[in-house]
Amino acid sequence: MSGKNGHRKTNPSSNGHYRNEYKCTVELNQSGKYCVRMRAYFPRHRWVLSVYFLASSFPRAMKKMEASLQFLQRDEDRLWFWGVDRSDDPNLSEELLRDGGLRLDRRSDFPRKAASIQVPLEHPVAAFLFAPMRRHLAESVESTEPRAVAASD
């Protein structure tokens, strides 16, 4: 199909113009667990999904974050369909998230210093995208961890 000036019209979702955006933060909570918060923006349906999970160590948090981002990317349509578009029961979307080991994050604020990646629609999250995100999150956790103060006489 051609538009004005002979330019071919294409569907933006099929040629990669649209990208899902994932912002992630890691915070150390009062009980010493790592709280990983993720905010996903899905442009196809123009909706935002905020989720979180807890992990006992930073390496486990990073491994779970990678799996969670893959889950959100892979199951975007199912989450949107049952969680936003068709559901009269808001608990249904929470059950779907629990299948991926996630919980709905009801907090309205989100830290500004979040690591972010963008992924073309219907593509898996490429492994090389995780390295800079992991580095950024490690640096942010290091800067917020309480420092041991040496007692001096």
TORLOGU-443223 format. One record per atom (N, C-alpha, C): residue in one letter; chain; x, y, z. Coordinates in nm, 2 decimals. Example, Ala and Ser with C-alpha at 12.3 -4.5 7.8 and 13.67 -1.06 7.14 Angstrom:
<pts>
PT   res   chain        u        v        w
PT     A       A     1.32    -0.57     0.78
PT     A       A     1.23    -0.45     0.78
PT     A       A     1.32    -0.33     0.78
PT     S       A     1.28    -0.22     0.71
PT     S       A     1.37    -0.11     0.71
PT     S       A     1.29     0.00     0.79
</pts>
This chain:
<pts>
PT   res   chain        u        v        w
PT     M       A     0.08    -0.12     0.00
PT     M       A     0.00     0.00     0.00
PT     M       A     0.09     0.12     0.00
PT     S       A     0.06     0.22    -0.08
PT     S       A     0.14     0.34    -0.09
PT     S       A     0.06     0.46    -0.04
PT     G       A     0.13     0.55     0.02
PT     G       A     0.07     0.67     0.07
PT     G       A     0.11     0.79    -0.02
PT     K       A     0.10     0.91     0.03
PT     K       A     0.14     1.03    -0.05
PT     K       A     0.29     1.02    -0.09
PT     N       A     0.32     1.07    -0.20
PT     N       A     0.46     1.08    -0.25
PT     N       A     0.52     0.94    -0.27
PT     G       A     0.43     0.84    -0.29
PT     G       A     0.48     0.71    -0.32
PT     G       A     0.55     0.63    -0.21
PT     H       A     0.55     0.69    -0.08
PT     H       A     0.61     0.62     0.03
PT     H       A     0.52     0.50     0.07
PT     R       A     0.58     0.39     0.10
PT     R       A     0.50     0.28     0.15
PT     R       A     0.46     0.29     0.29
PT     K       A     0.34     0.26     0.32
PT     K       A     0.29     0.27     0.46
PT     K       A     0.31     0.13     0.52
PT     T       A     0.36     0.13     0.64
PT     T       A     0.39     0.01     0.71
PT     T       A     0.33     0.01     0.85
PT     N       A     0.31    -0.10     0.91
PT     N       A     0.26    -0.11     1.04
PT     N       A     0.38    -0.09     1.14
PT     P       A     0.38     0.02     1.22
PT     P       A     0.50     0.04     1.31
PT     P       A     0.53    -0.07     1.40
PT     S       A     0.43    -0.15     1.44
PT     S       A     0.46    -0.26     1.54
PT     S       A     0.53    -0.37     1.47
PT     S       A     0.52    -0.39     1.34
PT     S       A     0.58    -0.50     1.27
PT     S       A     0.72    -0.46     1.22
PT     N       A     0.75    -0.33     1.21
PT     N       A     0.89    -0.30     1.16
PT     N       A     0.98    -0.24     1.27
PT     G       A     0.94    -0.25     1.40
PT     G       A     1.03    -0.22     1.50
PT     G       A     1.03    -0.08     1.55
PT     H       A     0.94     0.01     1.50
PT     H       A     0.94     0.14     1.55
PT     H       A     0.90     0.15     1.70
PT     Y       A     0.81     0.07     1.73
PT     Y       A     0.76     0.07     1.87
PT     Y       A     0.85    -0.02     1.95
PT     R       A     0.88     0.03     2.07
PT     R       A     0.97    -0.05     2.16
PT     R       A     0.91    -0.04     2.30
PT     N       A     0.90    -0.16     2.36
PT     N       A     0.86    -0.16     2.51
PT     N       A     0.98    -0.11     2.59
PT     E       A     0.95    -0.03     2.69
PT     E       A     1.05     0.02     2.77
PT     E       A     1.04    -0.03     2.92
PT     Y       A     1.15    -0.08     2.97
PT     Y       A     1.15    -0.13     3.11
PT     Y       A     1.25    -0.05     3.19
PT     K       A     1.20     0.00     3.30
PT     K       A     1.28     0.08     3.40
PT     K       A     1.29    -0.01     3.52
PT     C       A     1.41    -0.02     3.58
PT     C       A     1.43    -0.11     3.69
PT     C       A     1.51    -0.03     3.80
PT     T       A     1.48    -0.06     3.92
PT     T       A     1.55    -0.01     4.04
PT     T       A     1.57    -0.12     4.14
PT     V       A     1.68    -0.11     4.22
PT     V       A     1.70    -0.21     4.33
PT     V       A     1.72    -0.13     4.45
PT     E       A     1.65    -0.17     4.56
PT     E       A     1.66    -0.10     4.69
PT     E       A     1.68    -0.21     4.79
PT     L       A     1.76    -0.18     4.89
PT     L       A     1.78    -0.27     5.00
PT     L       A     1.68    -0.23     5.11
PT     N       A     1.59    -0.33     5.14
PT     N       A     1.49    -0.29     5.24
PT     N       A     1.54    -0.31     5.38
PT     Q       A     1.45    -0.28     5.48
PT     Q       A     1.49    -0.28     5.62
PT     Q       A     1.52    -0.42     5.67
PT     S       A     1.47    -0.53     5.61
PT     S       A     1.50    -0.66     5.65
PT     S       A     1.62    -0.72     5.57
PT     G       A     1.69    -0.64     5.49
PT     G       A     1.81    -0.68     5.42
PT     G       A     1.78    -0.75     5.29
PT     K       A     1.66    -0.75     5.24
PT     K       A     1.63    -0.81     5.12
PT     K       A     1.64    -0.70     5.01
PT     Y       A     1.66    -0.75     4.89
PT     Y       A     1.67    -0.66     4.77
PT     Y       A     1.53    -0.65     4.71
PT     C       A     1.48    -0.53     4.70
PT     C       A     1.35    -0.51     4.64
PT     C       A     1.38    -0.46     4.50
PT     V       A     1.34    -0.53     4.40
PT     V       A     1.35    -0.49     4.26
PT     V       A     1.22    -0.45     4.21
PT     R       A     1.22    -0.32     4.17
PT     R       A     1.09    -0.26     4.12
PT     R       A     1.11    -0.24     3.97
PT     M       A     1.01    -0.28     3.89
PT     M       A     1.01    -0.26     3.75
PT     M       A     0.89    -0.19     3.70
PT     R       A     0.91    -0.10     3.61
PT     R       A     0.80    -0.03     3.55
PT     R       A     0.81    -0.05     3.40
PT     A       A     0.71    -0.12     3.34
PT     A       A     0.71    -0.15     3.20
PT     A       A     0.61    -0.06     3.13
PT     Y       A     0.66     0.00     3.02
PT     Y       A     0.57     0.08     2.93
PT     Y       A     0.55     0.01     2.80
PT     F       A     0.43    -0.02     2.77
PT     F       A     0.39    -0.10     2.65
PT     F       A     0.32     0.00     2.55
PT     P       A     0.39     0.05     2.45
PT     P       A     0.33     0.15     2.36
PT     P       A     0.22     0.09     2.27
PT     R       A     0.22    -0.03     2.24
PT     R       A     0.11    -0.09     2.15
PT     R       A    -0.03    -0.06     2.21
PT     H       A    -0.04    -0.08     2.34
PT     H       A    -0.17    -0.06     2.41
PT     H       A    -0.17     0.07     2.49
PT     R       A    -0.05     0.13     2.49
PT     R       A    -0.03     0.26     2.57
PT     R       A    -0.07     0.24     2.72
PT     W       A     0.00     0.14     2.78
PT     W       A    -0.03     0.12     2.92
PT     W       A     0.10     0.09     3.00
PT     V       A     0.10     0.11     3.13
PT     V       A     0.21     0.10     3.21
PT     V       A     0.18    -0.01     3.32
PT     L       A     0.27    -0.09     3.34
PT     L       A     0.26    -0.20     3.44
PT     L       A     0.38    -0.19     3.54
PT     S       A     0.35    -0.17     3.67
PT     S       A     0.45    -0.16     3.77
PT     S       A     0.44    -0.28     3.86
PT     V       A     0.56    -0.35     3.87
PT     V       A     0.57    -0.47     3.95
PT     V       A     0.69    -0.47     4.03
PT     Y       A     0.70    -0.56     4.13
PT     Y       A     0.82    -0.58     4.21
PT     Y       A     0.83    -0.72     4.26
PT     F       A     0.95    -0.75     4.31
PT     F       A     0.98    -0.88     4.37
PT     F       A     1.09    -0.86     4.47
PT     L       A     1.11    -0.95     4.56
PT     L       A     1.21    -0.95     4.67
PT     L       A     1.31    -1.06     4.64
PT     A       A     1.44    -1.04     4.67
PT     A       A     1.54    -1.14     4.65
PT     A       A     1.63    -1.13     4.77
PT     S       A     1.70    -1.24     4.81
PT     S       A     1.78    -1.25     4.92
PT     S       A     1.92    -1.20     4.90
PT     S       A     1.97    -1.20     4.77
PT     S       A     2.10    -1.15     4.74
PT     S       A     2.10    -1.07     4.60
PT     F       A     2.20    -0.99     4.58
PT     F       A     2.20    -0.92     4.46
PT     F       A     2.21    -1.01     4.33
PT     P       A     2.30    -1.11     4.33
PT     P       A     2.30    -1.20     4.22
PT     P       A     2.17    -1.27     4.19
PT     R       A     2.10    -1.31     4.29
PT     R       A     1.96    -1.37     4.27
PT     R       A     1.87    -1.26     4.22
PT     A       A     1.88    -1.14     4.27
PT     A       A     1.79    -1.03     4.22
PT     A       A     1.81    -1.01     4.07
PT     M       A     1.94    -1.01     4.03
PT     M       A     1.97    -0.99     3.88
PT     M       A     1.92    -1.10     3.80
PT     K       A     1.93    -1.23     3.84
PT     K       A     1.89    -1.34     3.77
PT     K       A     1.73    -1.34     3.76
PT     K       A     1.67    -1.31     3.87
PT     K       A     1.52    -1.30     3.87
PT     K       A     1.47    -1.18     3.78
PT     M       A     1.55    -1.07     3.78
PT     M       A     1.51    -0.96     3.70
PT     M       A     1.51    -0.99     3.55
PT     E       A     1.62    -1.06     3.51
PT     E       A     1.63    -1.10     3.37
PT     E       A     1.51    -1.19     3.33
PT     A       A     1.48    -1.29     3.42
PT     A       A     1.36    -1.38     3.39
PT     A       A     1.23    -1.30     3.39
PT     S       A     1.22    -1.20     3.48
PT     S       A     1.10    -1.12     3.48
PT     S       A     1.08    -1.04     3.36
PT     L       A     1.19    -0.98     3.31
PT     L       A     1.18    -0.89     3.19
PT     L       A     1.14    -0.98     3.07
PT     Q       A     1.20    -1.10     3.06
PT     Q       A     1.16    -1.19     2.96
PT     Q       A     1.01    -1.22     2.97
PT     F       A     0.96    -1.25     3.09
PT     F       A     0.82    -1.28     3.11
PT     F       A     0.73    -1.17     3.07
PT     L       A     0.76    -1.05     3.11
PT     L       A     0.68    -0.93     3.08
PT     L       A     0.68    -0.91     2.92
PT     Q       A     0.79    -0.92     2.86
PT     Q       A     0.80    -0.90     2.72
PT     Q       A     0.72    -1.01     2.64
PT     R       A     0.74    -1.13     2.68
PT     R       A     0.68    -1.25     2.62
PT     R       A     0.53    -1.25     2.64
PT     D       A     0.48    -1.21     2.76
PT     D       A     0.34    -1.22     2.79
PT     D       A     0.26    -1.09     2.79
PT     E       A     0.32    -0.99     2.72
PT     E       A     0.26    -0.86     2.72
PT     E       A     0.11    -0.86     2.68
PT     D       A     0.08    -0.93     2.57
PT     D       A    -0.06    -0.93     2.53
PT     D       A    -0.16    -1.00     2.63
PT     R       A    -0.11    -1.11     2.68
PT     R       A    -0.19    -1.18     2.78
PT     R       A    -0.21    -1.10     2.91
PT     L       A    -0.11    -1.03     2.95
PT     L       A    -0.12    -0.95     3.07
PT     L       A    -0.22    -0.83     3.05
PT     W       A    -0.20    -0.77     2.93
PT     W       A    -0.29    -0.66     2.90
PT     W       A    -0.43    -0.70     2.88
PT     F       A    -0.45    -0.81     2.81
PT     F       A    -0.59    -0.86     2.78
PT     F       A    -0.66    -0.89     2.91
PT     W       A    -0.60    -0.97     3.00
PT     W       A    -0.67    -1.01     3.12
PT     W       A    -0.66    -0.91     3.23
PT     G       A    -0.55    -0.84     3.23
PT     G       A    -0.53    -0.74     3.34
PT     G       A    -0.59    -0.61     3.32
PT     V       A    -0.61    -0.56     3.20
PT     V       A    -0.66    -0.43     3.17
PT     V       A    -0.78    -0.43     3.09
PT     D       A    -0.78    -0.49     2.98
PT     D       A    -0.89    -0.48     2.88
PT     D       A    -1.01    -0.55     2.91
PT     R       A    -1.00    -0.68     2.95
PT     R       A    -1.12    -0.76     2.97
PT     R       A    -1.15    -0.80     3.11
PT     S       A    -1.08    -0.76     3.20
PT     S       A    -1.10    -0.81     3.34
PT     S       A    -1.19    -0.73     3.42
PT     D       A    -1.29    -0.79     3.48
PT     D       A    -1.38    -0.72     3.58
PT     D       A    -1.32    -0.75     3.72
PT     D       A    -1.23    -0.85     3.72
PT     D       A    -1.17    -0.89     3.85
PT     D       A    -1.02    -0.85     3.86
PT     P       A    -0.99    -0.74     3.93
PT     P       A    -0.85    -0.69     3.93
PT     P       A    -0.76    -0.80     3.99
PT     N       A    -0.81    -0.89     4.07
PT     N       A    -0.72    -1.00     4.13
PT     N       A    -0.67    -1.09     4.02
PT     L       A    -0.74    -1.10     3.91
PT     L       A    -0.69    -1.19     3.80
PT     L       A    -0.55    -1.15     3.75
PT     S       A    -0.53    -1.02     3.73
PT     S       A    -0.40    -0.97     3.68
PT     S       A    -0.29    -1.00     3.78
PT     E       A    -0.33    -0.99     3.91
PT     E       A    -0.23    -1.03     4.02
PT     E       A    -0.19    -1.18     4.01
PT     E       A    -0.29    -1.26     3.98
PT     E       A    -0.26    -1.40     3.97
PT     E       A    -0.17    -1.43     3.85
PT     L       A    -0.19    -1.36     3.74
PT     L       A    -0.11    -1.38     3.63
PT     L       A     0.04    -1.34     3.66
PT     L       A     0.05    -1.23     3.73
PT     L       A     0.19    -1.18     3.77
PT     L       A     0.25    -1.28     3.86
PT     R       A     0.18    -1.34     3.96
PT     R       A     0.23    -1.44     4.05
PT     R       A     0.29    -1.56     3.97
PT     D       A     0.23    -1.59     3.86
PT     D       A     0.28    -1.70     3.78
PT     D       A     0.43    -1.67     3.73
PT     G       A     0.46    -1.54     3.72
PT     G       A     0.59    -1.50     3.68
PT     G       A     0.67    -1.46     3.80
PT     G       A     0.62    -1.48     3.92
PT     G       A     0.70    -1.45     4.04
PT     G       A     0.70    -1.31     4.08
PT     L       A     0.60    -1.23     4.03
PT     L       A     0.60    -1.09     4.05
PT     L       A     0.47    -1.05     4.13
PT     R       A     0.48    -0.93     4.19
PT     R       A     0.37    -0.87     4.26
PT     R       A     0.34    -0.73     4.20
PT     L       A     0.21    -0.69     4.19
PT     L       A     0.17    -0.56     4.15
PT     L       A     0.22    -0.46     4.24
PT     D       A     0.29    -0.35     4.19
PT     D       A     0.35    -0.24     4.27
PT     D       A     0.25    -0.13     4.26
PT     R       A     0.18    -0.10     4.37
PT     R       A     0.08     0.00     4.37
PT     R       A     0.13     0.14     4.40
PT     R       A     0.26     0.15     4.43
PT     R       A     0.32     0.28     4.46
PT     R       A     0.32     0.37     4.33
PT     S       A     0.28     0.50     4.35
PT     S       A     0.27     0.59     4.23
PT     S       A     0.41     0.65     4.20
PT     D       A     0.50     0.66     4.30
PT     D       A     0.63     0.72     4.27
PT     D       A     0.72     0.61     4.21
PT     F       A     0.82     0.66     4.14
PT     F       A     0.92     0.56     4.09
PT     F       A     1.05     0.64     4.08
PT     P       A     1.16     0.58     4.14
PT     P       A     1.29     0.66     4.14
PT     P       A     1.33     0.71     4.01
PT     R       A     1.39     0.83     4.00
PT     R       A     1.44     0.89     3.88
PT     R       A     1.56     0.81     3.83
PT     K       A     1.65     0.77     3.92
PT     K       A     1.77     0.70     3.88
PT     K       A     1.75     0.55     3.85
PT     A       A     1.67     0.52     3.75
PT     A       A     1.64     0.39     3.72
PT     A       A     1.72     0.34     3.60
PT     A       A     1.76     0.22     3.59
PT     A       A     1.82     0.16     3.47
PT     A       A     1.71     0.14     3.37
PT     S       A     1.74     0.15     3.25
PT     S       A     1.63     0.14     3.15
PT     S       A     1.68     0.07     3.02
PT     I       A     1.59    -0.01     2.97
PT     I       A     1.62    -0.07     2.84
PT     I       A     1.50    -0.06     2.75
PT     Q       A     1.52    -0.07     2.62
PT     Q       A     1.41    -0.07     2.53
PT     Q       A     1.42    -0.19     2.44
PT     V       A     1.31    -0.25     2.41
PT     V       A     1.31    -0.38     2.33
PT     V       A     1.20    -0.37     2.22
PT     P       A     1.24    -0.40     2.10
PT     P       A     1.13    -0.40     1.99
PT     P       A     1.02    -0.50     2.03
PT     L       A     0.90    -0.46     1.99
PT     L       A     0.78    -0.55     2.02
PT     L       A     0.81    -0.69     1.96
PT     E       A     0.76    -0.79     2.04
PT     E       A     0.76    -0.93     2.00
PT     E       A     0.90    -0.99     1.98
PT     H       A     1.00    -0.92     2.04
PT     H       A     1.14    -0.98     2.03
PT     H       A     1.18    -1.01     2.18
PT     P       A     1.25    -1.12     2.20
PT     P       A     1.30    -1.15     2.33
PT     P       A     1.40    -1.04     2.37
PT     V       A     1.42    -1.02     2.50
PT     V       A     1.51    -0.93     2.56
PT     V       A     1.65    -0.98     2.53
PT     A       A     1.73    -0.92     2.45
PT     A       A     1.87    -0.97     2.42
PT     A       A     1.96    -0.97     2.54
PT     A       A     2.03    -1.07     2.56
PT     A       A     2.12    -1.09     2.68
PT     A       A     2.22    -0.97     2.69
PT     F       A     2.27    -0.92     2.58
PT     F       A     2.37    -0.81     2.60
PT     F       A     2.31    -0.68     2.66
PT     L       A     2.18    -0.67     2.66
PT     L       A     2.12    -0.55     2.72
PT     L       A     2.12    -0.55     2.87
PT     F       A     2.14    -0.67     2.93
PT     F       A     2.14    -0.68     3.07
PT     F       A     2.27    -0.63     3.14
PT     A       A     2.38    -0.64     3.07
PT     A       A     2.51    -0.60     3.13
PT     A       A     2.51    -0.46     3.18
PT     P       A     2.48    -0.36     3.09
PT     P       A     2.48    -0.22     3.14
PT     P       A     2.38    -0.20     3.25
PT     M       A     2.26    -0.26     3.24
PT     M       A     2.16    -0.25     3.34
PT     M       A     2.21    -0.30     3.48
PT     R       A     2.27    -0.42     3.47
PT     R       A     2.32    -0.48     3.59
PT     R       A     2.43    -0.39     3.66
PT     R       A     2.52    -0.33     3.58
PT     R       A     2.62    -0.24     3.63
PT     R       A     2.56    -0.12     3.70
PT     H       A     2.46    -0.06     3.63
PT     H       A     2.40     0.06     3.68
PT     H       A     2.33     0.03     3.82
PT     L       A     2.26    -0.09     3.82
PT     L       A     2.19    -0.12     3.94
PT     L       A     2.28    -0.16     4.06
PT     A       A     2.40    -0.22     4.03
PT     A       A     2.50    -0.25     4.13
PT     A       A     2.55    -0.12     4.19
PT     E       A     2.58    -0.03     4.10
PT     E       A     2.63     0.10     4.15
PT     E       A     2.53     0.18     4.24
PT     S       A     2.40     0.17     4.20
PT     S       A     2.30     0.24     4.28
PT     S       A     2.28     0.17     4.41
PT     V       A     2.29     0.04     4.42
PT     V       A     2.28    -0.03     4.55
PT     V       A     2.40     0.00     4.64
PT     E       A     2.52     0.00     4.58
PT     E       A     2.64     0.03     4.65
PT     E       A     2.64     0.17     4.72
PT     S       A     2.58     0.26     4.64
PT     S       A     2.57     0.40     4.69
PT     S       A     2.47     0.42     4.81
PT     T       A     2.38     0.32     4.82
PT     T       A     2.27     0.34     4.92
PT     T       A     2.29     0.24     5.04
PT     E       A     2.38     0.14     5.03
PT     E       A     2.41     0.05     5.14
PT     E       A     2.47     0.13     5.26
PT     P       A     2.43     0.10     5.38
PT     P       A     2.49     0.16     5.49
PT     P       A     2.64     0.12     5.50
PT     R       A     2.72     0.22     5.52
PT     R       A     2.86     0.20     5.54
PT     R       A     2.90     0.17     5.68
PT     A       A     2.99     0.07     5.70
PT     A       A     3.04     0.04     5.83
PT     A       A     3.13     0.15     5.88
PT     V       A     3.11     0.20     5.99
PT     V       A     3.19     0.31     6.04
PT     V       A     3.28     0.25     6.15
PT     A       A     3.41     0.27     6.13
PT     A       A     3.51     0.22     6.22
PT     A       A     3.51     0.30     6.35
PT     A       A     3.50     0.23     6.46
PT     A       A     3.50     0.30     6.59
PT     A       A     3.65     0.34     6.62
PT     S       A     3.67     0.46     6.66
PT     S       A     3.80     0.50     6.70
PT     S       A     3.80     0.55     6.84
PT     D       A     3.91     0.53     6.91
PT     D       A     3.92     0.58     7.05
PT     D       A     3.97     0.72     7.06
</pts>
